[in-house]
Amino acid sequence: MTVRAMEAATNPAPGGRVRGSPRWGDWLLRAVAGLVLLYLFLPIFVIVLFSFNDPKGKFNYTWQGFTLDNWADPFKYPALTEALKLSINVAAVSTAVALVLGSLVAIALVRQRWRGQRAVDTFLVLPLTAPEVVMGAALLVLFLDLGWATGYTTIVLAHIAFEVSFIAMTVRARVRGFDWTLEDASMDLGASPTRTFFRVTLPLIVPGIVAAGMLSFALSLDDFIITYFVSGSTVTYPLYVNAAVKAAVPPQINVLATAILVISLILLAAGTLYRRKRIDV
């Protein structure tokens, strides 16, 4: 092969494409990806759309007209509002407790080595892999054996039980890349272990903790199966929606769900902008 032929083979002409890489394959892959995304986001679009629906009956299942009255009075039904407040309360309390426990477990698993560490890893994975029906039934049996009445307290404890695993695994992925020599340098300069943790270690792993907290809060707010087992007569937002399907589905359910979605997107965007600002600085 001549030198000119070799250059032509290794450096194709501008605007040309390499032989053997059909462009229809790229278009097909993009089309499939678009259909998958449409399949994932279509239910969300329907929820947002039907928050502006004007149903004539009790069920908000068919489109009957556009209206803004639903958004003008989103808290029209007191029972629905109380259920949402309870779900937010449970999610906030359980996430706060699970963040502390899960973060400490993640740091201990990465930083320390001890006998039985693999067993702890296995127990952390179990709540992620076990069916929610099994976990809900097991927690219910535990609470009944202890003689506890099911209600708000058992819901919070049940949510903490599965949130700790999600938080520990998420924070652990962040802590794996942490440079522990920074702690040694801080203590060599005279800082105490406590001061080193709060001034060096914690600020560097905060992005992972925030991400884990957002995931944990969303999982708690959305949980139905485990909550159904341990709730007793307490009604959270998912339980209210499930019961409403049998009697009436007011559009305010869609309004509150859309509001939660919008607030979540705003918080996510704010967190992303804050992280970019810190990186630029």
PyMOL commands that set and color helices and strands:
alter all, ss='L'
color gray80, all
select helices_A, chain A and resi 3-10+23-50+69-72+78-111+117-129+132-145+152-175+181-188+193-222+225-230+237-247+252-280
alter helices_A, ss='H'
color red, helices_A
deselect
rebuild
show_as cartoon
